[in-house]
Structures are given as C-alpha cells and as structure tokens.
Amino acid sequence: MGAIYDIEVTTGSMAHAGTFDNIFITLVGTQGVSERTKLDSYGRDFKIGMKVKYKVITRSTLANLLLVRLEKNNFMFLPENDWFCCLVNVKTPEKDVIHFPCYRWMAEGEVIELREANATKINEEKYSQLIEHRKNELKLNKQVYQWTEFKTGLPQHACFQEPLSLPSAVLFSFTKHMDSAFSFSTALGEIKMKKLVKNPDQWVKMEDMKSAFWSSRTIVSEYVQLHWMDDDFFGYQLLNGSNPRMVHRCTELPLNFAVTDAMVQPFLESGTSLTLEMKQGNIFLCDYKRLADLQTQLTNGRQQYVAAPLCLLYKNQVGKLLPIAIQLQQQPSEDNPVFLPSDSEYDWQLAKLYVRNADCLEHQASFYLCTSLAETFTVSLMRNLPAAHPIHKLLVPHTRYTLQINTLIRNRLLSPEGAVTQNTSIGDEGMTKLMKKVLSELTYCSLCLPEDISDRGLESVPNFFYRDDGLQLWSIIKDFVRSMVEIYYQSDSDVQQDTELQDWIKEIFTHGFLEQSSTGIPQCFSTVEEVIQFVTMVIFTVSAQHSALRAGQFDYGSWFPNAPGSLKRPPPTTKGSSDKNTLLDTLPDTNTSAYLVSVFWLLSKPSSDLVPLGQYPEDYFCQMAPQKRIRDFQAELSFFSESINDRNKGLKVPYKYMCPENISNSVSI
C-alpha cells in the first residue's frame, strides 16, 4: 500500500460560501506529485461552514510537502457558483500536520496553488519549486492588478472599472447584496428622504429642516442640531468631529490675516493680549487656503459659492476652544472684513456657516484621499508581496473589500455624475483640484499621528479625544507590529536583502505618492525600525484614521446646516447686511441637502459583516509565536475599548470613532 495523506478542507461560513461544483486536489512535494484527486465524500461536500475529511493515496511519500493545488469545475447542469475555501490541512504519512491557508473565493475553472502557512522571505527559500511558484504568483498578480489613472495628479488605483470585474479573490463575501446596499435609493429610503430629492426648491424655514431630518437622528446629531451655532461646540467639533485634522497652534498670525490685538481683546481673558496668548500656546488657527480660486458649479440652475476662510480660535481658562475671528477670503481688503463674535447675530452665524462649508469640503477631499491611499497599499501588496511573505500575511486582513468599495466610491460618488460631485459647490473639477492640493501637501509625518499632533502643536489641548484615543491606538498597533516584524527581521540586513519588500515600498512611492520626494515617504527600507513605522502607519491609516474621518459623517452632517456641501450666496463683503432670512437663502436647496445627507449615511453605517480592528478570522500564520502576539494585541484592544466606553458614559457628546470595537480592520465601507 502507498503513502496516505489525510486531508481536511474547510468551507467559509459566510453567505453563498458553499458550492455544488467539483473540487480537485493535487499534492506537490520535493519527491513527486500526487494524482489529481476529486474531493468526494458521497454527499454534498462544500456546504457553508463544513469541514470534510478525505484521503489522498500516493505510491510513495512525497517527502517535504510544498504545495496544495486546488481546481474547481462546474457540476453537470447546475449554474456556476463561487466557492470560499478557508483552509486545507494535510496530515502526512510521517504524522506531521501542515496548514495551507486559502481564505479566498474560487471561481469556475480556476486553479489555486497554496503554500504552507510558514511565512517565508524570498532569500530564505530552500526549494527551486517554491522560488518558481513565488515568481509565477507575482507575475500573474501583476497582470491582474494593473495600475491605472483615475485623474491626473491623484493616486493611481487598480484597473478595474466595475466592482464585479474584480478578481474573485478580493470580492465582497456578499457581492449580490452589497451592490444594492451601496445605493442612494436604499440610503434615501432608510433616512426617509425620497420625497426631498425631488424638490429643487429652497428651504422655507428652519422648522422644515428639523422635521425632515428628525426620523434619522442619532444621539450626537440631536446634540448637533441644538448646538451647531454655539461657539464652544463650533470649536469642539474642529477637534472631535468628522474633520479633526485642520486645527493647528498659531504662534504667529499669517500676514494675510487682517486681525489685530484690539479686535479680539474683548474675547480674551482680562489682562492679557493676543500676542501673549499666542506665546502661551492658547491661540489656534484653521486655514482653508486650499479652497481659494476653486471653480464652483451650477446646481438647480443656481450658481454655488465657496469661501477660503481663516478662523482664529482661543482656548480659554476652562479649556474651551472658541472662535474669535473669521476672515472669509485669503486676501485682506475692504471687501473682506474680519467677522467677530461681537458682530450682529446673523453676521457671526453666516461667517461660521462659510467655515463649516469649507470644513465639509476639506473633509471630503481628505477622506477620499485616505481611501485612495488604502488602495495604493493594497494594490502594491498584491503585486509585490506573495502570499507566503510575512508582511503580506500581516497586512492582507487590512485590505479586505478595499478594492471593491473604492470602485463603488469612484463610480457613484466621485465620477462627474457622482453624488458628491453633483451636490457640492466645487463640483468635479473643483474637488479634483482640491484633492490634488491635499496630496501635494501630504507628508509622511502627517500620516503618522504622533508626529502630526506634535507638528500641529496640539499635545496639551484639553477634551481632544481624537488625539487621546488615536495616540493610544497608534501605540498599541505599533507594539503589535514590532512584535510581529521582529520575528521575521532580526537585523537591518534582513530588511535590505528583501527585494520583494523593497519593490512594495517603491511602488507605493511611485503610484500612490507620484514620486513626490517632498512627502518624505520612503522609497526603500534600510532598517527594521523603518519597516515597523511604515507598517504601523498603513494599519493605522486604513483602520483607525479611516474610521475617524468616516464614522462621524452622519452624526455631524445629518443636520446639514452643520456640514453644508454647497452654499447659494457669495460670501458677504460687508457687515450688517445679514438678517434672519440670509441663512436660509444661503443654505443648499432641499434636494442637494438630501443627497449629501444620504452620502453621509452610506459612508457612516458599519459594514454588515464588520471585522473589528485586531480580529483575524483568517489564520494566515497558523504558528504559535505570531498567534500569541495576535492574542496579546486583541487583549490590549479589548481593554482599551472598555476604557473608552466608560469615559463616554460621562460625555454629553460621546467620542466613539476610535473605539477598537467600532473600527473596521480595513476600508470596507
């Protein structure tokens, strides 16, 4: 009798994971190849969640088992259906159990060759068959995952034009349902606004807005509706709202900001001055200069407008961040007054409204750039790091659904006919130009939260939960990454000799950051520490940072006057010209408001099969050392989630966007 190999095959537990099709297996060893064997246990073998055992008999032992080859063929007349294979375990005649992780969809006629779970770098390969397999895997991936340009000057992306044209390996586990779920009909129905999108008219009174958006309220959105024009909440949401990345400490006024000591003296503590408060670190600035000179569009036949404000803020003795001066355009002039809290109620409200519009547009550009970079990391990973590579195994859970959700976003939100393009004042051309400006000013330091907070001078600002939670998360993620990376890279020379790793970072620099050396993005890796820092940044960006920019959009934007994507009147050029109707005349029309709120709802809702940060249902490593480090990581995240939830119980406006249990592992919605 020949050698017997015991095989266990696990089918995924998600919807539609099973198949009726025929599955064949071939074992490849250093001393031979088994016969192509049909996996058949005389029943339906590949139901959802099933583990089924088989035997493969060879004439003699195959020695070291290198590969498991799977093939899928259609069964008789039944319609084709993809199969999600989780894992193949093989018990050899020598009683060794070898794990071959798969965790991917398999389409009709597809052939997959699986490596064992041990992570291996290119220079560590012992067998010529595996070196060849590695090269063939990357050669095929480079044919499948090709770079293409979305818009000149923006990060390049995968070449797929439609979500369903993506390879089965990276498709949603619920493809048939996700496409319809990511639709504006669904969104408008959920938030009861289908009638509003048919109305191109102006809002008649604020009470109409309140009744229109009441059915879709959240705890935070209710607070926003009540307090959106309060000065202290205006400052609070610049720290903890959807766009916490615009504020920085102001140590010297910009030359184009026509504010003076005398103007703001009444809003400072008695006995102090603007100059003194700047020295003491209590003055902050939001400068929306990137919005200057952007083209605006017509909506409902009406010209739309945007300002490029400078907003000065003061941290008072009780720790509140208050706006004390707003200049709506970049160049000072008689037609560009500095608005102050002492101006009429309507003038001050209107000035803050233009800041909220500017902040909404900046946020949209930053958010979509964040999703674009997630795709950059993903495509380069697929093209340059084979499945056996330790960094591939570490990062592939953080790429889940990214390519498909980004394809949907490009097609439905950012195309010339997209909902964001059509319902923001700057339109397609303006948003593209704004995103280019954001990218041109992006730096590696700004993507690394500790450096970003330090560079913006925000270390000691009170009630800054984005910073507090983010820095703690960064530290937890970095400790985990260090513990994993140091298993496989014991010295800097290990990094320098890893040609696949060097190709990965080079393509990120080239295709994501368009070879802009001014960004500080590394073009190669020289040390283990550089790898740890960069991988930490990648995981943080696609999980925690993405959540911070995404998850609060509906909370802070469903009361749309707080996040208007478009405004119908030009910024005021004089004081005293506003009255109680000016705000209504300036806010976007009914249908424009409803469409943008539906975008916020779509992007804020959690994925229906959310995998929280640090949870790895797919065991790509299958070894004790990395598994222990993953368990430690999960324990740290769980403890941190509990501490955030405890803190939030005492807050009027809870900050939950960086709570690990709410953060997705990847850009998946």
Beta strands, then each sheet from edge to edge (+ up, - down):
strand 1: 3-11
strand 2: 22-29
strand 3: 32-33
strand 4: 37-38
strand 5: 51-58
strand 6: 65-73
strand 7: 83-91
strand 8: 97-106
strand 9: 111-115
strand 10: 147-148
strand 11: 157-158
strand 12: 248-249
strand 13: 283-287
strand 14: 298-299
strand 15: 302-303
strand 16: 310-315
strand 17: 321-327
strand 18: 338-339
sheet 1: 5+ 1- 7+ 8-
sheet 2: 3+ 2- 4+
sheet 3: 3+ 2- 6+ 9-
sheet 4: 10+ 11-
sheet 5: 12+ 13- 16+ 17- 18+
sheet 6: 14+ 15-
end
